[in-house]
Structure formats: structure tokens, C-alpha cells
Amino acid sequence: MALGSDYVMGVAPGITASGGALDASLIAERALVLSWIVGGVAVTVAYFLTSRGRLTVARAGRQLTDNEDIADALSSALVTRDPRPAEPAGGEGLSEAAAHAADEYEARPTTHRQKRIVAVGVPLAFLTMVALLFVSRFTDLLPVLEELSGAALIGGIGFVVLFVVTLLSSDDPLEAAAEHIVDGLVFAFKAMGVVLPVAGFVLMGVGDFSSTIMSLGEETAGPAFLFDAIQSGQAYVPANPVLTTLAIMLAGMLIGLDGSGWAGLPLIGTLSSALGPDAGVDPETLAAIGQNAASWTGGGTLVIWSSLVAVAGVTGISVIELARRLFVPVVSGLVVAALLAPLIY
């Protein structure tokens, strides 16, 4: 919801407004309200879908209780495995050597007070960062943080938190922090390496990346198949408020296929400026609809090569299954927001 409007940082509304000479602040305000609508509908739909799934599992469990072969059913449905590696031949000495090789630094027990400090300090550190972003956005006390500065701030706070935790829990905090950073980098490569080939095919339709993927040279402008397809359908959109808002929503979702959701936002601004007056819809409203659709799709809910893959990796579930389950709630929210936007504004 925060990414859909980007109200605090204001980067996405500025990019969207640049494509059609629109008012970025107005786009940000309307995108904020629409992101609340999309999020509210998506969370509600997801809750009921999940509750229905839990009910189905519960009923299946009650049916199995009455079955005499419940043990056989559970043993065939569940596969249990020992997460510990098999002990090599040669006895206990080799196991201890392998354990020391796996853990190069010694962890020490932490007290309850230290655990409380970490439990309070970690969320407090990131809440302080959020407060700084709000102060820089709405007051003159701090300069406005740009997109890259915000990313650097998050990374810096994350490293400080990591070092404090290792300082409390390890005899060699520098070695422990370095190993955790390496583990994180390895995890990132493993998570994104699977989807990079798929993303490459999609990014061939984006002009900013197609020339590099096709090895056309830096001076040669690459084809933008995806954006050209959207622009070619512009003339066939009827001058109707409902159909126009849905068309902009669909265009935003197509743009979000690049995995970021923001690369094609100038095109959304251009389309909104062109279609808005004829359809009787304010161009800033159309731009807010398209921006939300692009951000929700490519920012991490419907595209498996976006940040959604990190969420799936951390939780240990299939990224394809996660995107499949998010499709109905998110698209429902986008459609409701697109239909309500002309009535609200």
C-alpha cells in the first residue's frame, strides 16, 4: 500500500507526472486514497479466502479422525526428514570437526535483558527511520531524502542492528556479522537466480533493457514491444469513464511486468493526459489508478521476479503459489479502486 502511492518519498508520483505534465502532488494524494482502497479490499478478500481454506482443512481433519487408517493416511501425506546431516563414518570426532567447520565463530548465551533490548531496539530503530522520512517530507527541519538516500538509510540501519545483535551474542562480532552478510548475499543470489531468465524475456519488451539483452550496443535504442503494444491500443479505448479507468488499470498492470512497477510510469502519465479529457475523467485520477496498478503488480504481489521472490524465500514457500493466491485479492482491489475513482474525484 505504501509503494502504490509513495506518498512520503514522492518519487513515483513525480515520475508519473513527468510523462504528461501533470500535478505530482495531486497524483500522490489520490494515489494514497486509492492504495487504501486496494489494500482494504485485497486484505478482506484474502482473509475470507484463507478462512475458507482453513475450514476445508479442518473438515478434512475431522473426516480423517473417523477413519481407521488415519495413521497410514498421515504417513503417506507427510514426509518427515531429519534436518541434521548424516554423521560420516569415523565416529563422533568427525561430527564435531564438521560442526566447527560450519560455525566459524563461537556463539554465547544471551540474557533475558539482552533479548529484551534487541526486541525493543530493532523495531524502534526502523520506526525512527520512518519518523525521519516523515519529518523530511512534511517539514523543513531535514532535507528531503531522495530514493537512493532512503535505500542507503535502510541498509545502514540494518547493518547497525546486525552488528549490535552479533555484539551481544558472539565472542567475535565482526566475524559473525561478516558471515551473516555473506549468507544474505548467497540467499539473494539463490532466490533471484531462478527467475532471472524469465524476467529477461519480459524485459525484452522494455526499451531501457532490451538493447542490453539483445546485445545491440549502447548507442542503439532497443525496441519497446510492451510499451508499443499499449500505445497501439490507445485509439481503441472508448470515451467512457468506466472503460477508460479499467483500460488505464490494465495498462498499469502490463507495465508492472518489468518487476519494478515504476519503469513505465511516464507512459501512464502520457496515456492519462491523452485519454482523460475525452472520457471526462481528471488525468491525475487516471494517473493515480495506473500508478497503483503498476506498483501493486510489479512491486511485489503478482510478478514472481519482483521482491515477491524474497518474501517466498524467507517464508520457505513457492513463489508461484504465492503469486497465484495473491492474484484474486489484489486484482479485486484494483478493479474496485478503478471503478470508485471517478465517483470520488
VEXKE-56297 format. One line per 5 residues: their letters; for each residue x, y, z of C-alpha. Coordinates in Angstrom, 1 decimal, padded with zeros to 4 digits. Example, Ala and Ser with C-alpha at 12.3 -4.5 7.8 and 13.67 -1.06 7.14 Angstrom:
as	012.3 -004.5 007.8  013.7 -001.1 007.1
***
This chain:
malgs	000.0 000.0 000.0  002.9 002.4 000.8  004.6 001.6 -002.5  001.4 002.0 -004.5  001.1 005.7 -003.6
dyvmg	004.7 006.5 -002.5  003.2 009.5 -000.7  006.1 010.2 001.7  009.0 010.0 -000.7  007.0 011.2 -003.7
vapgi	009.3 009.5 -006.3  006.6 007.5 -008.1  004.1 010.4 -008.4  006.9 012.6 -009.8  007.9 010.0 -012.4
tasgg	004.2 009.6 -013.4  003.6 013.3 -013.7  006.7 013.8 -015.9  005.1 011.9 -018.7  002.1 014.2 -019.2
aldas	002.9 017.5 -017.5  000.6 016.6 -014.6  000.5 017.7 -010.9  002.6 015.3 -008.9  001.2 016.3 -005.5
liaer	-002.3 015.8 -006.7  -001.4 012.3 -008.1  000.2 011.5 -004.8  -002.8 012.4 -002.8  -005.2 010.5 -005.0
alvls	-002.9 007.5 -005.2  -002.8 007.4 -001.4  -006.5 007.1 -001.1  -006.7 004.6 -003.9  -004.0 002.5 -002.3
wivgg	-006.0 002.3 000.9  -009.0 001.1 -001.1  -006.9 -001.5 -003.0  -005.3 -002.7 000.2  -008.5 -002.8 002.2
vavtv	-010.3 -004.9 -000.5  -007.3 -007.2 -001.0  -006.8 -007.9 002.7  -010.5 -008.5 003.2  -010.8 -010.9 000.2
ayflt	-007.5 -012.7 001.2  -008.9 -013.1 004.8  -012.1 -014.8 003.6  -010.2 -017.0 001.1  -007.8 -018.1 003.8
srgrl	-010.5 -018.7 006.3  -012.4 -020.8 003.8  -009.2 -022.8 003.2  -008.7 -023.3 007.0  -012.3 -024.5 007.2
tvara	-011.7 -027.1 004.4  -008.6 -028.4 006.2  -010.5 -028.6 009.5  -013.3 -030.6 007.9  -010.9 -032.9 006.2
grqlt	-009.2 -033.4 009.6  -012.5 -034.3 011.3  -013.2 -036.8 008.5  -009.8 -038.4 008.9  -010.4 -038.8 012.7
dnedi	-013.2 -041.2 012.0  -011.1 -043.2 009.6  -009.4 -046.4 011.0  -006.5 -045.9 008.6  -005.6 -042.3 009.8
adals	-002.1 -043.3 010.7  -001.5 -044.6 007.2  -003.1 -041.5 005.6  -000.9 -039.2 007.7  002.3 -041.1 007.0
salvt	001.6 -041.1 003.2  000.7 -037.4 003.2  003.6 -036.1 005.4  007.2 -036.7 004.7  009.4 -036.3 007.7
rdprp	013.1 -036.0 007.5  016.0 -035.3 009.9  017.3 -031.8 009.2  020.7 -032.7 010.6  023.3 -034.0 008.1
aepag	024.1 -037.7 008.3  027.1 -038.4 010.5  030.1 -039.5 008.5  031.8 -042.8 009.1  034.5 -042.4 011.6
gegls	032.6 -041.5 014.8  031.9 -038.5 016.9  035.2 -036.8 016.3  034.4 -036.1 012.6  031.0 -034.8 013.5
eaaah	032.5 -032.3 015.9  035.0 -031.2 013.3  032.2 -030.7 010.8  030.2 -028.6 013.3  033.3 -026.4 013.9
aadey	033.8 -026.0 010.2  030.2 -024.9 009.7  030.3 -022.4 012.6  033.5 -020.4 012.4  032.6 -018.2 015.3
earpt	031.5 -019.1 018.8  028.0 -018.0 019.9  027.5 -017.3 023.6  024.2 -017.5 025.6  022.3 -014.2 025.9
thrqk	020.5 -013.0 029.0  016.8 -012.1 029.1  017.8 -008.4 029.5  019.8 -008.6 026.3  016.9 -010.2 024.4
rivav	014.5 -007.5 025.6  017.0 -004.8 024.4  017.1 -006.4 021.0  013.3 -007.0 020.9  012.6 -003.3 021.6
gvpla	015.6 -001.8 019.8  015.1 -003.4 016.4  011.5 -002.1 015.7  012.4 001.2 017.5  015.4 001.8 015.1
fltmv	013.2 001.3 012.0  010.3 003.4 013.5  012.9 006.2 014.0  013.8 005.9 010.3  010.1 006.2 009.3
allfv	009.8 009.2 011.5  012.8 010.8 009.8  011.2 010.2 006.4  008.0 011.9 007.5  009.9 014.9 009.1
srftd	012.0 015.3 005.9  008.8 015.1 003.7  006.5 017.4 005.7  008.8 019.9 007.5  011.9 022.0 006.7
llpvl	013.9 020.6 009.6  015.6 018.0 007.4  016.3 017.9 003.7  014.1 015.7 001.6  015.6 012.3 001.1
eelsg	015.8 011.0 -002.4  015.0 007.4 -003.4  018.7 006.2 -003.2  019.3 008.1 000.1  016.3 006.3 001.6
aalig	017.7 002.9 000.5  021.1 003.7 001.9  019.5 004.7 005.2  017.6 001.4 005.4  020.8 -000.5 004.7
gigfv	022.8 001.4 007.2  020.3 000.9 010.0  020.1 -002.8 009.1  023.9 -003.2 009.4  023.9 -001.4 012.8
vlfvv	021.2 -003.6 014.1  023.0 -006.7 012.8  026.3 -005.6 014.5  024.6 -004.9 017.8  022.9 -008.3 017.8
tllss	026.2 -010.1 017.0  028.0 -008.0 019.6  025.5 -009.3 022.2  025.6 -013.0 021.0  029.1 -013.7 019.8
ddple	032.6 -013.5 021.1  033.8 -012.3 017.7  031.1 -009.9 016.5  032.9 -008.7 013.4  033.4 -012.3 012.1
aaaeh	029.8 -013.1 012.9  028.4 -010.0 011.2  030.6 -010.7 008.1  029.3 -014.3 007.9  025.7 -013.2 008.2
ivdgl	026.2 -010.7 005.4  027.8 -013.4 003.2  024.8 -015.7 004.0  022.4 -012.9 003.0  024.2 -012.3 -000.3
vfafk	024.2 -016.0 -001.1  020.5 -016.3 -000.3  019.8 -013.3 -002.5  021.6 -014.8 -005.5  019.9 -018.2 -005.0
amgvv	016.4 -016.5 -004.7  016.8 -014.2 -007.8  018.9 -016.6 -009.9  015.9 -018.8 -010.6  013.7 -016.0 -012.0
lpvag	016.4 -014.0 -013.9  015.9 -015.9 -017.2  012.1 -015.5 -017.1  012.5 -011.8 -016.2  014.9 -011.4 -019.2
fvlmg	012.2 -012.4 -021.6  009.8 -009.9 -020.2  012.3 -007.1 -020.0  013.0 -007.6 -023.8  009.7 -005.6 -024.2
vgdfs	011.1 -002.6 -022.2  013.2 -000.2 -024.2  015.5 000.6 -021.2  016.7 -003.1 -021.1  016.1 -004.6 -024.5
stims	019.2 -003.2 -026.2  021.4 -004.7 -023.5  019.7 -008.1 -023.5  019.8 -008.3 -027.3  023.4 -007.0 -027.4
lgeet	022.5 -004.2 -029.8  025.1 -001.8 -028.4  024.8 001.1 -026.0  024.2 003.7 -028.8  021.4 001.7 -030.4
agpaf	017.9 002.2 -029.0  016.3 -001.1 -028.2  012.7 -002.0 -029.2  009.9 -001.4 -026.6  007.5 -004.1 -027.6
lfdai	005.4 -003.9 -024.4  005.0 -000.2 -024.4  004.3 -000.1 -028.1  001.5 -002.6 -027.7  -000.1 -000.4 -025.0
qsgqa	000.2 002.7 -027.1  -001.2 001.0 -030.2  -004.4 000.1 -028.3  -004.9 003.7 -027.1  -007.0 004.6 -030.1
yvpan	-009.4 001.8 -029.4  -010.3 002.8 -025.9  -013.9 004.2 -025.9  -014.5 007.6 -024.4  -016.3 006.2 -021.4
pvltt	-015.2 006.9 -017.8  -015.6 003.2 -016.6  -013.9 001.7 -019.6  -011.1 004.3 -019.6  -010.3 003.7 -015.9
laiml	-010.2 000.0 -016.5  -008.0 000.4 -019.6  -005.5 002.5 -017.6  -005.6 -000.1 -014.8  -004.8 -002.8 -017.3
agmli	-002.0 -000.7 -018.9  -000.5 -000.2 -015.5  -000.6 -003.9 -014.8  001.2 -004.6 -018.1  003.8 -002.0 -017.3
gldgs	004.3 -003.7 -013.9  005.5 -006.9 -015.7  009.0 -005.4 -015.7  009.3 -006.4 -012.0  009.7 -002.9 -010.6
gwagl	006.4 -001.2 -011.5  008.0 002.2 -012.0  009.9 002.0 -015.2  006.9 002.7 -017.4  005.2 005.3 -015.2
pligt	005.9 008.2 -017.6  003.8 006.2 -020.2  001.0 006.1 -017.7  001.2 009.9 -017.4  001.1 010.3 -021.2
lssal	-001.9 008.0 -021.6  -003.7 009.7 -018.8  -003.3 013.1 -020.3  -004.5 011.8 -023.7  -007.5 009.8 -022.5
gpdag	-008.7 011.8 -019.6  -010.3 014.9 -021.3  -012.2 012.8 -023.8  -013.5 010.4 -021.2  -014.5 013.1 -018.7
vdpet	-012.1 011.9 -016.1  -009.4 014.0 -014.4  -006.0 013.0 -015.8  -004.4 013.0 -012.3  -007.1 010.5 -011.3
laaig	-006.2 008.2 -014.2  -002.5 008.5 -013.4  -003.1 007.5 -009.8  -005.1 004.5 -011.0  -002.3 003.4 -013.4
qnaas	000.4 004.1 -010.8  -001.3 001.9 -008.3  -001.8 -000.9 -010.8  001.8 -000.9 -011.9  003.1 -000.7 -008.3
wtggg	000.9 -003.5 -007.0  001.7 -005.7 -009.9  005.4 -005.2 -010.3  006.3 -004.0 -006.8  005.8 -007.4 -005.1
tlviw	002.4 -009.1 -005.4  001.8 -010.6 -008.8  005.2 -010.8 -010.6  007.4 -013.7 -009.4  010.6 -011.9 -010.4
sslva	009.9 -008.9 -008.2  010.5 -008.6 -004.5  007.9 -011.3 -004.0  010.6 -013.9 -004.5  012.3 -012.6 -001.4
vagvt	009.1 -013.0 000.6  008.6 -016.5 -000.7  012.3 -017.4 000.0  012.2 -016.2 003.6  008.9 -018.0 004.4
gisvi	010.0 -021.1 002.5  007.0 -021.4 000.2  006.7 -021.5 -003.6  006.8 -018.0 -005.2  004.5 -019.2 -008.0
elarr	001.9 -020.4 -005.4  002.2 -017.1 -003.5  001.6 -015.1 -006.7  -001.4 -017.4 -007.6  -003.0 -016.8 -004.2
lfvpv	-002.5 -013.1 -004.3  -004.0 -012.7 -007.8  -007.7 -012.7 -006.9  -007.4 -010.4 -003.8  -005.1 -007.8 -005.5
vsglv	-006.9 -007.7 -008.8  -010.2 -007.4 -006.9  -008.8 -004.4 -005.1  -007.5 -002.8 -008.2  -010.9 -003.2 -010.0
vaall	-012.8 -001.7 -007.1  -010.4 001.3 -006.8  -010.6 001.9 -010.6  -014.4 001.9 -010.5  -014.7 004.1 -007.5
apliy	-012.0 006.7 -008.5  -014.3 008.6 -011.0  -017.0 008.8 -008.3  -014.7 010.0 -005.6  -012.9 012.6 -007.8
***
